[in-house]
Amino acid sequence: MTRLWSYGALAIGILYFLLPLYGMSEFSLRMIRGEYSLQAYYVVLGDARFQATFGYSVLMALVTIVFGVLLVVPTAFWVRLKLPGLRPYIEFITLLPLVIPSIVIVFGYIRLYNTSSWLPLTGTAMGTNVLLMFGYATLALPYMYRAVDTGLRTIDVATLTEAAQSLGAGWSAILARIILPNVLGAVLSGAFLTFAIVIGEFTMAALLDRPAFGPYMQLLGANRAYEPAALAVIAFAITWACMGLIQLVTRFSKHNRVAR
Amino acid sequence: MAFLDISHLEKSFGLLRVVKDFSLGIDKGEFISLLGPSGCGKTTVLRMVAGFESPDQGAITVDGANIVGLKPNQRKIGMVFQAYALFPNLTVAQNVAFGLSIAGVGRAEAAERVAEMLALIGLPDKGPSYPFQLSGGQQQRVALARALAVRPKVLLLDEPLSALDAKIRVSLRTEIREIQQRLGITTIFVTHDQEEALSISDRIVVMNGGIAEQVGAPFEIYNRPNTRFVANFVGTLNTLAGVVVDPAAGMVEAGGRQFALGRALDMPRGAALTLALRPEAVHLGRAPGREVVLPATITDVHFLGSVIRLRAEAAGEVLSLDTFNRADTPPPAVGAAAEVSFSAADVIVLGD
């Protein structure tokens, strides 16, 4: 009986998630009247604006990931090692982006860094890109920090650090050669989540007027019928590919093969 | 001056003084054990030598140079941890080579040194393995090889055997001692296991409450403990309450018998004192050379194979004594009347 209930719950869950997905995918294939075709995908992929905005967002995602890793890994490491009492506060701060809407953050940015401020970042395209990257890093902070902190929990940070120190290693060597490789799986899952967030982000990119993928999706959605559905399927595929990559990376990291 | 000199070390954590005026000189190539119960400050002393804690006061010199201001990675002091602390992302060979690569040793030389170290610990084939593929004892040997590969001036061992099972513990401690003697490396070993400390050390420092209660060779610590704590902590001890009868002649009274200890006592006549005896110094029955004889009642018998551990009530105290097993003499029964004897020369007079 219990089994029946669990299967029932599973079936409802699957329907809830898959039915809209199926509907959307089916709709995306019906651009040519009366037959199934990949026409909508050809149109989307062939659009120069798609290529430009997608390329821009991918680049921004990569830069955000690098910045996020450089910010979060040393911070989480240091908090775990030397300032464990600060952990609740750091966790609180990293969770703030989940409760503060990104529109508030971006308006704050514009107010602080506009052309008449002491640091006029929005005055140049590059400055605005940097600002947008900081914004993305903030949005991704809850995921990145949590992933890295969970990764650090699985290793004895204090003893490994002391062992490396007694062997002559300084902080940068400890971080680069011991801590980072041991939390690589966690860092990568944080990185892929960051990637997924940046690829789909609309508010910040639109308000900072940067040519990102999110505003392009919105623009297309407002003006076309079939292409947005195709674009959504592509976006899903990218997200799933990211998740698949997380799995692959963790499976191929040799040293923790037994741990799973 | 000693090779490693620790002088007047002080350390407090908040209001708690963990190490109090601790001084110790260690000669080059010496194997010293810091022995004591949990919280006695032994690990804190070790961590101050390693540089992971900084002393509130005092100096630590290695080969004449004060190292207190140096960071842990500048001290050239190797350390082996209780939790092995092998880097899980690196193979055994990479773990051993880690310190060498940090020091900028060339690839060929490092490979040679790694092979030499792996041979030293008896695991020449384990280079490509990851730590998770090794047993606890093997991991700890790799940790030892890793610490030794950089040729440190001093080796620190922080309870390296505590996480291992009893059999491995005994074999590994012998191995550690052999390697230490072969390399002639100055070593500090922290342990709470008195048998471990007694069996492998040149000298033992018995610590209690942040101070060094006694420093000496294992034989001396065991047979001539300076304080009641040392006597109780190292080995099993029987105690008898006594009274000084004639201090100059070393005459005391205990259990209704008067006997001379063979040495003068620095106590007034009539003063109460505690006499202590190791279990192996107490004999069941009379024996030549054991001139003090007390009537006793057997209260407990533990047959341990080669040794029989008895407990007997004598002179109002329960004494523990060991006798060797003999196939033709069955152990006494519980409740049986017996006599126990000991030599006055084996009596330890406990101060405080």
HADDOCK unambig.tbl for C-alpha pairs under 7 A between the chains (distance, minus, plus):
assign (segid A and resid 159 and name CA) (segid B and resid 85 and name CA) 5.99 0.50 0.50
assign (segid A and resid 160 and name CA) (segid B and resid 85 and name CA) 5.35 0.50 0.50
assign (segid A and resid 160 and name CA) (segid B and resid 87 and name CA) 6.75 0.50 0.50
assign (segid A and resid 163 and name CA) (segid B and resid 79 and name CA) 6.97 0.50 0.50
assign (segid A and resid 163 and name CA) (segid B and resid 85 and name CA) 6.45 0.50 0.50
assign (segid A and resid 165 and name CA) (segid B and resid 72 and name CA) 5.81 0.50 0.50
assign (segid A and resid 165 and name CA) (segid B and resid 73 and name CA) 4.68 0.50 0.50
assign (segid A and resid 166 and name CA) (segid B and resid 72 and name CA) 5.80 0.50 0.50
assign (segid A and resid 166 and name CA) (segid B and resid 73 and name CA) 5.30 0.50 0.50
assign (segid A and resid 166 and name CA) (segid B and resid 77 and name CA) 6.26 0.50 0.50
assign (segid A and resid 166 and name CA) (segid B and resid 78 and name CA) 5.64 0.50 0.50
assign (segid A and resid 166 and name CA) (segid B and resid 79 and name CA) 6.25 0.50 0.50
assign (segid A and resid 167 and name CA) (segid B and resid 73 and name CA) 6.40 0.50 0.50
assign (segid A and resid 167 and name CA) (segid B and resid 78 and name CA) 6.59 0.50 0.50
assign (segid A and resid 167 and name CA) (segid B and resid 99 and name CA) 4.68 0.50 0.50
assign (segid A and resid 167 and name CA) (segid B and resid 147 and name CA) 6.89 0.50 0.50
assign (segid A and resid 168 and name CA) (segid B and resid 73 and name CA) 3.92 0.50 0.50
assign (segid A and resid 168 and name CA) (segid B and resid 74 and name CA) 6.23 0.50 0.50
assign (segid A and resid 168 and name CA) (segid B and resid 99 and name CA) 6.20 0.50 0.50
assign (segid A and resid 168 and name CA) (segid B and resid 102 and name CA) 6.45 0.50 0.50
assign (segid A and resid 169 and name CA) (segid B and resid 73 and name CA) 5.79 0.50 0.50
assign (segid A and resid 169 and name CA) (segid B and resid 102 and name CA) 6.11 0.50 0.50
assign (segid A and resid 170 and name CA) (segid B and resid 73 and name CA) 6.60 0.50 0.50
assign (segid A and resid 178 and name CA) (segid B and resid 87 and name CA) 6.74 0.50 0.50
assign (segid A and resid 181 and name CA) (segid B and resid 89 and name CA) 6.54 0.50 0.50
assign (segid A and resid 182 and name CA) (segid B and resid 89 and name CA) 5.95 0.50 0.50
assign (segid A and resid 255 and name CA) (segid B and resid 88 and name CA) 6.14 0.50 0.50
assign (segid A and resid 255 and name CA) (segid B and resid 89 and name CA) 5.26 0.50 0.50
assign (segid A and resid 255 and name CA) (segid B and resid 130 and name CA) 6.27 0.50 0.50
